[in-house]
Amino acid sequence: MLTDRDIAIRAVARGKSPTKCKVREIMSPEIKYVYDNETLDDAVRNMSKLQVRRLPVLNRQKRLVGIISLGDVAISDTDSAATALKQVSQ
């Protein structure tokens, strides 16, 4: 998985040009995810625990079916989003 944070921390901050380095050099090596049949609370809890703002959403065959972000959570549950954001930012 590659995020804007990966680009900032693993490329720009280390003096690598984002236009010249390979994705594999700066991507997050381990993919953390939630399943599509888990609850929103499960997703928020995972984001908080892992300190991430986005998680891939997989079906039970481990195929990507979407991505959930703190922004998505905020639209549906502002209290959960605020709690997760506070924990992610620590």
Number of C-alpha atoms within 10 A of each C-alpha: 14 13 13 9 15 17 19 15 14 17 21 14 11 10 10 17 12 14 8 8 11 12 15 10 13 21 18 15 10 7 10 15 18 23 20 19 11 11 11 16 13 13 24 25 16 19 25 20 12 13 16 19 20 19 22 19 21 17 14 11 7 12 11 14 11 13 14 19 16 22 14 13 19 15 9 11 14 14 11 17 23 14 13 24 20 12 16 16 10 7
